[in-house]
Amino acid sequence: MKKVLLVGLMVLLSMGMLFALSDEDGTMPAKGIPESESVNFVLNLSGGEESTSSWEVGFSNAAVNKDSGITEEKRIDANENLNLVIDDTTHTASYGSTEGNSNFHAYWNITSGTPAVVKLYMEKALTGNVEVNGVKQTIPWSVTANGNTQNEGRSEDFEYGAGTAITIVTTNPAKNGVVDIGSVPVEIKTGDFSDEKPDTFSAALYISIEANS
C-alpha cells in the first residue's frame, strides 16, 4: 500500500511540474532574463464536435434584434396563458398579427458555429373540457409566421404536432457570422366556433431549435 501511495505522489508531482513554473537551482532568474509559463484560452465556435454554443428561443411581446436584444419586459413566460381576442363578426378569435408592431413575436438569440433551424408548431386543436356525445369539443386554429402558415385550408384537413412545423429562421454562420439574433411577428387565428357549447378551449404553441447540419 505504501508503495502505491508513493508512486501516486510521484505522478502528481510530475504532473505539477508540467503545469507550473518553478526553480531548478534555488536562484531567482536574472534581471532582464525572466522565466515564463503560459496557459491557452480557447473560444471554440467552429461548429465541430468540441465547439460550444449559446442559444435562447422563445416568445416576446415586441420585436427583438441585435440592437434591442431580449429583455425581461419583452419576454413572454413559457407558462403564461394568452387570451385570444374574439371577432364577433366572423365568430373567430385571434392573437398577434403579421405586422412588425405585433404584440406577439417568436424570437431567437443564437451564438454558434453550427447552423441551426428554429420552428413553430401547434400541439393539437384547441381542446375544451366539456364532452359532447362522449367527445371533447375542439376548435381548429392556425399559426402564421415568416410568410408560412401551419394549417391553411379546410378545418377537417388541419394537422398538428412537430411533423407540421413551419420554419421561422435557418442560421448560416459561415455566411452571416456566428451570432444570429432576431424575431418574426406571429399571428394566431381560429376557425368559426359558432356551434360550440360553453367551454374553455386551450392548446400549446411550441418553438423548437435544432442543428441544421
C-alpha positions in Angstrom: 0.0 0.0 0.0 2.8 2.4 0.9 4.4 1.7 -2.5 1.2 2.5 -4.3 0.8 5.8 -2.4 4.4 6.7 -3.1 4.0 6.1 -6.9 0.8 8.1 -6.9 2.5 11.0 -5.1 5.4 10.9 -7.7 2.9 11.0 -10.5 1.1 14.0 -9.0 4.4 15.8 -8.5 5.4 15.1 -12.1 2.1 16.5 -13.3 2.6 19.6 -11.2 5.9 20.2 -12.9 4.2 20.1 -16.3 1.7 22.8 -15.4 3.7 25.2 -13.1 7.0 27.1 -13.4 9.4 26.5 -10.5 13.1 27.0 -9.7 15.6 24.2 -10.5 18.7 25.6 -8.8 17.4 27.7 -6.0 18.2 31.0 -7.6 15.9 33.8 -8.9 16.0 34.4 -12.7 18.4 37.2 -13.5 17.0 40.6 -14.2 16.1 41.1 -17.8 16.1 37.3 -18.4 12.7 36.2 -16.9 11.4 32.7 -16.9 7.8 32.4 -18.0 4.9 29.9 -18.3 1.5 30.2 -20.1 -1.9 28.8 -20.5 -4.1 28.9 -23.6 -7.6 30.3 -23.7 -9.9 28.9 -26.3 -13.2 30.0 -27.7 -14.3 27.2 -30.0 -17.1 28.5 -32.3 -16.1 26.2 -35.2 -19.3 24.2 -35.2 -17.3 21.0 -34.7 -17.9 18.3 -32.1 -15.9 20.2 -29.4 -17.3 23.6 -30.1 -19.6 25.5 -27.7 -22.9 27.3 -28.3 -25.2 29.7 -26.5 -28.8 30.0 -27.5 -32.3 31.1 -26.4 -35.6 30.9 -28.2 -39.0 31.9 -27.1 -41.9 34.3 -27.4 -42.0 38.1 -26.9 -44.4 41.0 -26.9 -42.3 43.1 -29.2 -39.6 42.7 -31.9 -36.1 41.5 -31.0 -33.0 42.4 -32.9 -29.2 42.9 -32.3 -29.8 46.5 -31.2 -32.7 46.0 -28.8 -32.0 42.4 -27.6 -34.4 40.4 -25.4 -35.3 41.9 -22.0 -37.5 40.6 -19.2 -40.1 43.2 -20.1 -40.3 41.7 -23.6 -40.1 38.1 -22.8 -43.4 36.1 -22.5 -43.2 33.5 -19.8 -43.4 29.9 -21.0 -46.3 29.2 -18.5 -48.3 32.3 -19.4 -51.9 31.9 -20.7 -52.6 34.3 -23.7 -56.2 35.1 -24.2 -57.4 35.0 -27.8 -59.4 38.1 -29.0 -62.9 37.4 -30.3 -64.1 38.9 -33.6 -67.9 39.0 -33.2 -68.4 39.5 -37.0 -66.6 36.3 -38.2 -67.2 34.4 -34.9 -63.5 33.6 -34.8 -60.7 34.6 -32.5 -57.1 35.7 -33.0 -53.9 36.8 -31.3 -51.0 38.9 -32.6 -50.5 39.8 -36.3 -48.0 39.5 -39.1 -47.2 43.2 -38.9 -43.9 44.5 -37.5 -45.7 46.1 -34.5 -47.4 42.9 -33.5 -47.7 42.2 -29.7 -46.6 38.6 -30.4 -43.2 37.5 -31.8 -41.1 34.4 -31.9 -37.5 35.3 -31.2 -34.1 33.6 -31.2 -30.7 34.6 -29.8 -28.1 32.1 -31.1 -24.3 32.2 -30.9 -22.9 29.1 -32.6 -20.7 27.9 -35.4 -23.3 25.2 -36.0 -26.1 26.0 -38.4 -29.5 25.8 -36.7 -33.1 25.9 -37.6 -35.9 27.3 -35.5 -39.5 26.2 -36.0 -43.1 26.7 -34.7 -45.8 24.1 -34.3 -49.2 23.7 -32.6 -49.6 20.9 -30.1 -53.2 20.0 -31.1 -56.5 21.6 -31.9 -57.8 24.0 -29.3 -59.5 21.5 -26.9 -62.2 22.0 -24.4 -63.2 20.2 -21.2 -66.8 19.5 -22.0 -67.7 16.3 -23.7 -70.4 16.3 -26.3 -71.6 12.8 -27.3 -68.6 11.4 -25.4 -66.1 13.6 -27.3 -64.3 16.7 -26.1 -65.1 19.8 -28.2 -62.3 21.2 -30.4 -61.7 24.3 -32.4 -59.2 24.4 -35.3 -56.6 27.0 -35.3 -53.6 28.1 -37.4 -50.3 29.9 -36.9 -48.6 32.3 -39.4 -45.1 33.5 -39.3 -42.3 34.5 -41.7 -44.7 34.1 -44.7 -45.6 30.5 -43.7 -48.8 29.1 -42.3 -49.4 25.9 -40.4 -53.0 24.7 -41.2 -54.2 26.9 -44.0 -57.2 25.3 -45.6 -60.3 23.4 -44.5 -60.6 22.7 -40.8 -61.2 18.9 -41.4 -57.7 18.8 -43.1 -55.9 20.5 -40.3 -52.9 18.7 -38.8 -50.9 19.3 -35.6 -47.6 18.3 -34.0 -43.9 18.7 -34.7 -44.3 17.0 -38.1 -46.3 20.0 -39.4 -43.9 22.7 -38.0 -43.1 25.8 -40.0 -39.6 27.2 -40.2 -39.1 30.8 -38.9 -35.3 31.0 -39.4 -32.4 29.0 -40.6 -29.0 30.3 -39.4 -25.9 30.3 -41.7 -22.8 31.1 -39.5 -20.4 30.5 -42.4 -22.0 33.3 -44.4 -23.5 35.6 -41.8 -21.3 35.1 -38.7 -21.8 33.1 -35.6 -24.3 35.4 -33.9 -27.9 35.5 -35.1 -30.5 37.5 -33.1 -33.9 38.3 -34.4 -37.7 37.7 -34.3 -40.7 37.4 -36.5 -44.3 38.6 -35.8 -46.7 35.7 -35.3 -50.4 35.6 -35.9 -52.8 33.0 -34.4 -56.3 32.5 -35.9 -59.1 30.1 -35.0 -61.9 28.7 -37.1 -65.6 29.5 -36.6 -66.7 28.5 -33.1 -70.4 29.5 -33.5 -71.8 26.0 -32.8 -69.6 25.1 -29.8 -71.2 24.7 -26.4 -69.9 26.8 -23.4 -66.4 25.6 -22.6 -62.8 26.7 -22.2 -60.5 25.8 -25.1 -56.7 25.7 -25.0 -53.6 24.2 -26.6 -49.9 25.0 -26.7 -47.8 26.6 -29.4 -44.2 25.3 -29.4 -41.0 26.9 -30.6 -38.1 24.5 -31.2 -34.4 24.6 -32.2 -32.1 22.0 -33.6 -28.9 21.7 -35.5 -29.2 22.0 -39.3 -26.1 20.2 -40.3 
